[in-house]
Every structure is written in C-alpha cells, then in structure tokens.
Amino acid sequence: MKEVVVLSGKGGTGKTSIVGSFAALAKNKVLADCDVDAADLHLLLNPELKDEHDFWSGEVAVIDPEKCTQCGLCQEICRFSAIDNYTVDASSCEGCGFCSRICPPEAITMKERYSGQWFISATRYGPLVHARLGIGQENSGKLVATVRQQAKQLAETQGIDLIISDGPPGIGCPVISSLSGASLALLVTEPTLSGIHDLERVLGVCRHFSVPALVCVNKSDINEENTHHIEKYCLEQGTEIAARIPFDNTVTEAMIHGKPIVEYSHNGVAHHIEKLWEKITGTLAG
C-alpha cells in the first residue's frame, strides 16, 4: 500500500485544490483529510456521510460537589486558573491531574475529554475519511493518527493500494502525525517569502523522517524571482521540482462550482496538475 501526503508548510498555497484534482485523476484510492483543525476537503468533494464516531482524548478535572469541602486548595494550586468557585472550566483545564492528587477529600476525578469527531463518507471519487476537532480542543495529532489508521483499514478491507492524504499546514504535531510512515510527500509552495521560509522547514521535517519529497510551485508566475529562488534551493537540497503551476482565476471559479479544476476546465492549470499526478504515480512505481 502506498500513501501520498500533500503538505504545504503554510496555509493558502492551494494544497487542498490540488488534492481535489488528484481525487478526480486517481483511479482506485482512499482519500484522507488530515487537516483536522480546519478540514475543508469535504467542501470540494461533497461527501455523503456513512459513519460517524466520537473522538476522546486527554482528560479534564471534574469536582464532585457532594464530596467537596470548599477548602480552596485546588483553586490555589491550579497554575492554569481553571478552577473558580469550585467549578472547573474545561476549556482552561490542561488535564495535568495535580488537583485530583492533592484534594484532601478526594472530590476531584479526571474524566476523559470529548475532543471531536471522525467520519467515513462516500464521494463520487471514492471513500473519504475525515474529522472535525472540537472548538478549543487540542491533541489534533492523535486525531490525525486516527484518520490515517481508519483510512488504512478501509483500504485494506476494500483491496485498495493507494491513500491520498490532504495534510495540515505548518510543521507541528499534526504534520508529523500525517507524515510519519508515508511513501511520498508532495510539498505545495508559493513564490512568496513566507512560502519559501516554510518550504525549507517542512522539507527539513521530511528529511528527518526519511520521507522522499517532491515540490510543486503553485502560482509560480506571480513572482518569477522567488520561483527561481525556490528552484535553486531545491536543486541544492537534491529535491525535484515536480510542477510549476501558473496562477489562474479559473481555479477559484471551479471551487465556487464545487468541482476540481481538472473536471471544470481543460486549461493550462489542469494540464499541469495532470502532468504532476503522472509524475507522482511514476515516482511511486519506481
């Protein structure tokens, strides 16, 4: 089984639009949206929900009012100011459990925290595993791991040998969770200063986990000088530029109509993305 994860280092590079086109181009695959903090692949693929599960992760303190003697010790020692008037503010509680250990009447217990949901849906391009992290919740890396695990199980059950994952931006825990063990990473960047900086960081993460990477420069013609800088940097790092996709407002029109660009138009952008997918499949096969 092969898994391609599409990363960007920063948001707004067009990563999800490219994944949507890959969904239309790939023949037999499972799709996974690992950007659980701001999932939006489903907006493009218009999935039909088939299965829904709650995601529990971490702990939160709960005070039993019948046991509580209101000694005030828990409020004094809580470094996160999560306890006020002998009530725990779940959004402020970090789940460290110290208050439950020092409570004289043992009125405080640690309960598992509800952190979000994950889903299995059907799309016109194949099955999609996606998730939604709860408002203000953390542990998104664990939820990403759950999404990937379910996608692999679904692929094994249906005899599918390819997973395409839309990864989160940045280089933090969710990115590491999306990247570890992947067959190939496609890094989508843009010719801006922040795009260059974050490409360097996410490429370092790929190198650390020994995941081979290809680079796609999206909107490559908005700043030719920065595009040349990216090409020079990738050449020095031994990383191949797999595609240079020009800017085109048709991509936005396609998103408004809820379609990947390769289905909406046969313009230059669609042609570049088709060539990019051919390059990825060739790399996986080789």
Legacy VTK file of the C-alpha trace (Angstrom):
# vtk DataFile Version 3.0
C-alpha trace
ASCII
DATASET POLYDATA
POINTS 286 float
0.000 0.000 0.000
1.272 3.473 -0.940
0.386 6.704 0.814
0.905 10.160 -0.673
0.588 13.073 1.742
0.265 16.620 0.414
1.793 19.260 2.701
2.371 22.964 2.397
4.365 24.353 5.320
1.859 27.230 5.404
-1.808 27.724 4.635
-3.230 29.183 1.442
-0.862 27.616 -1.082
-3.596 25.685 -2.912
-2.863 22.311 -1.328
-6.484 21.198 -0.961
-7.377 22.279 -4.515
-4.582 20.059 -5.832
-5.698 17.134 -3.644
-9.221 17.545 -5.024
-7.848 17.226 -8.539
-5.825 14.167 -7.538
-9.071 12.653 -6.241
-10.566 13.046 -9.710
-7.470 11.744 -11.518
-6.579 8.706 -9.374
-8.492 5.540 -10.283
-8.578 3.459 -7.124
-7.807 5.131 -3.789
-8.935 6.146 -0.330
-8.924 9.846 0.487
-7.979 11.192 3.923
-8.309 14.765 5.171
-5.676 15.093 7.896
-6.136 18.843 8.338
-8.436 18.241 11.301
-8.053 21.756 12.751
-9.567 23.320 9.626
-10.885 20.488 7.464
-12.163 21.685 4.090
-11.606 18.889 1.575
-15.222 17.831 2.113
-16.366 21.227 0.798
-14.869 20.335 -2.581
-15.823 16.653 -2.703
-19.385 16.970 -1.336
-19.321 13.667 0.581
-22.263 11.569 1.743
-21.796 10.689 5.420
-21.764 6.938 6.067
-20.251 6.531 9.539
-19.655 8.884 12.464
-17.606 8.385 15.631
-16.763 10.490 18.680
-13.107 11.170 19.430
-11.998 11.192 23.060
-8.507 12.264 24.048
-6.865 13.717 27.125
-8.502 14.337 30.479
-10.347 17.097 32.292
-10.840 17.561 36.033
-14.336 17.178 37.491
-15.289 18.247 41.038
-17.942 16.260 42.940
-19.945 18.933 44.844
-21.147 16.368 47.393
-17.584 15.473 48.415
-16.091 18.961 48.068
-15.454 20.727 51.399
-14.592 24.017 49.639
-11.193 24.191 51.277
-9.924 26.204 48.311
-6.674 24.276 47.923
-7.372 23.278 44.310
-8.013 26.891 43.321
-4.773 27.989 44.943
-2.521 25.440 43.266
-4.047 25.391 39.742
-1.451 27.133 37.585
-3.880 27.429 34.683
-6.614 29.279 36.662
-9.054 26.612 35.519
-10.921 26.356 38.834
-13.174 29.153 40.014
-15.876 28.980 42.675
-15.126 25.231 42.965
-16.050 24.633 39.347
-13.661 23.523 36.599
-13.534 25.481 33.344
-12.983 22.654 30.856
-11.540 24.961 28.185
-8.815 26.147 30.587
-8.048 22.795 32.218
-4.857 21.242 30.831
-5.607 17.820 32.305
-2.419 17.661 34.392
-4.292 15.942 37.241
-2.405 17.681 40.064
-5.590 18.987 41.688
-7.001 15.448 41.905
-3.843 14.269 43.683
-3.795 16.955 46.372
-7.546 17.220 47.083
-7.933 16.206 50.779
-11.462 14.694 50.487
-10.658 13.207 47.039
-13.524 15.140 45.473
-11.739 15.677 42.146
-11.503 12.984 39.478
-10.075 13.029 35.970
-12.528 12.226 33.193
-11.788 11.530 29.527
-12.283 14.621 27.385
-14.555 14.758 24.329
-12.348 16.311 21.631
-14.165 15.960 18.311
-15.462 13.510 15.727
-14.183 11.471 12.799
-16.188 10.303 9.808
-16.222 7.878 6.922
-18.004 9.245 3.856
-18.645 8.283 0.264
-17.753 10.665 -2.553
-18.065 10.435 -6.320
-14.325 9.756 -6.346
-14.209 7.067 -3.649
-14.259 6.777 0.155
-13.143 9.716 2.311
-12.016 9.597 5.935
-12.158 12.998 7.608
-12.573 14.556 11.050
-13.515 17.660 12.964
-11.611 18.752 16.062
-13.781 20.326 18.749
-13.647 24.081 19.345
-10.670 24.956 21.525
-9.551 21.314 21.702
-6.003 20.032 21.357
-4.431 16.635 20.603
-5.055 17.115 16.877
-2.001 14.898 16.232
-3.829 11.967 17.817
-6.920 12.666 15.726
-4.765 12.773 12.583
-3.328 9.383 13.570
-6.882 8.057 13.959
-7.857 9.345 10.496
-4.811 7.703 8.900
-5.388 4.435 10.753
-9.025 4.289 9.644
-8.062 5.129 6.057
-5.564 2.247 6.015
-8.107 -0.169 7.472
-10.669 0.930 4.889
-8.145 0.490 2.074
-7.213 -2.990 3.281
-10.872 -4.002 3.587
-11.693 -2.837 0.051
-8.453 -4.060 -1.523
-7.233 -0.555 -2.370
-3.490 0.048 -2.560
-3.351 3.872 -2.590
-4.151 6.539 0.017
-4.084 10.256 -0.806
-3.902 12.460 2.297
-4.527 16.192 2.491
-2.123 17.158 5.257
-2.240 20.140 7.634
-0.128 23.278 7.212
2.919 24.083 9.334
5.470 21.693 10.849
3.872 20.849 14.205
2.477 17.686 15.747
-0.357 17.204 13.183
2.151 17.410 10.311
4.466 14.895 11.964
1.495 12.599 12.558
0.469 12.945 8.884
3.964 12.404 7.518
5.486 9.563 9.521
5.444 6.332 7.548
4.182 7.917 4.307
5.521 6.702 0.956
5.866 10.160 -0.614
5.297 13.794 0.336
4.259 16.453 -2.147
5.151 19.896 -0.829
2.993 22.645 -2.335
4.537 26.077 -2.014
4.094 29.544 -3.491
6.710 32.120 -4.572
6.399 34.374 -1.535
8.866 34.993 1.273
6.727 33.119 3.782
6.217 30.302 1.275
9.963 29.928 0.788
10.660 30.007 4.527
8.017 27.420 5.384
9.035 25.175 2.480
12.527 24.997 3.971
11.093 23.992 7.340
8.713 21.298 6.097
11.393 19.879 3.801
13.572 19.518 6.895
10.779 17.557 8.592
10.523 15.222 5.574
14.268 14.677 5.660
14.163 13.944 9.400
11.572 11.184 8.893
13.268 9.890 5.727
10.176 10.517 3.587
11.014 11.311 -0.064
9.574 14.620 -1.233
8.627 16.386 -4.440
7.940 20.112 -4.665
5.157 21.865 -6.559
5.395 25.637 -7.030
1.809 26.860 -7.251
1.004 30.306 -8.698
4.579 30.209 -9.972
4.242 33.250 -12.243
3.209 35.785 -9.577
6.874 36.327 -8.653
9.419 34.872 -11.056
12.369 35.910 -8.885
11.086 33.967 -5.878
10.238 30.994 -8.084
13.859 30.915 -9.283
14.981 31.133 -5.649
12.848 28.081 -4.786
14.223 26.167 -7.776
17.800 26.976 -6.781
17.193 25.941 -3.170
15.564 22.635 -4.168
18.425 21.913 -6.551
20.920 22.450 -3.743
18.905 20.125 -1.484
18.596 17.422 -4.130
14.797 17.782 -4.229
12.991 17.708 -7.542
10.555 20.395 -8.682
7.713 18.232 -9.979
5.493 21.040 -11.298
5.221 24.777 -11.803
1.554 25.727 -11.900
0.659 29.252 -13.113
-1.922 31.460 -11.452
-5.410 31.273 -12.959
-8.736 32.630 -11.687
-10.442 29.579 -13.169
-9.296 27.616 -10.121
-11.432 29.870 -7.930
-14.374 29.519 -10.316
-14.070 25.737 -10.104
-14.122 25.848 -6.282
-17.245 28.031 -6.359
-18.919 25.367 -8.501
-17.706 22.616 -6.154
-15.501 20.920 -8.735
-11.780 20.172 -9.018
-10.117 22.243 -11.721
-9.328 19.142 -13.817
-13.071 18.479 -14.136
-14.139 22.098 -14.525
-11.731 23.164 -17.260
-9.061 21.795 -19.585
-6.886 24.893 -19.361
-3.172 25.118 -18.642
-3.557 24.658 -14.879
-5.479 21.415 -15.338
-2.805 20.188 -17.761
-0.019 20.952 -15.267
-1.851 19.119 -12.475
-2.411 16.094 -14.728
1.322 16.028 -15.510
2.057 16.391 -11.779
-0.095 13.358 -10.983
1.693 11.363 -13.688
4.984 12.321 -12.065
3.753 11.191 -8.632
2.463 7.845 -9.882
5.732 7.284 -11.716
7.724 8.076 -8.568
5.610 5.681 -6.503
6.022 2.940 -9.091
9.779 3.483 -9.319
LINES 1 287
286 0 1 2 3 4 5 6 7 8 9 10 11 12 13 14 15 16 17 18 19 20 21 22 23 24 25 26 27 28 29 30 31 32 33 34 35 36 37 38 39 40 41 42 43 44 45 46 47 48 49 50 51 52 53 54 55 56 57 58 59 60 61 62 63 64 65 66 67 68 69 70 71 72 73 74 75 76 77 78 79 80 81 82 83 84 85 86 87 88 89 90 91 92 93 94 95 96 97 98 99 100 101 102 103 104 105 106 107 108 109 110 111 112 113 114 115 116 117 118 119 120 121 122 123 124 125 126 127 128 129 130 131 132 133 134 135 136 137 138 139 140 141 142 143 144 145 146 147 148 149 150 151 152 153 154 155 156 157 158 159 160 161 162 163 164 165 166 167 168 169 170 171 172 173 174 175 176 177 178 179 180 181 182 183 184 185 186 187 188 189 190 191 192 193 194 195 196 197 198 199 200 201 202 203 204 205 206 207 208 209 210 211 212 213 214 215 216 217 218 219 220 221 222 223 224 225 226 227 228 229 230 231 232 233 234 235 236 237 238 239 240 241 242 243 244 245 246 247 248 249 250 251 252 253 254 255 256 257 258 259 260 261 262 263 264 265 266 267 268 269 270 271 272 273 274 275 276 277 278 279 280 281 282 283 284 285
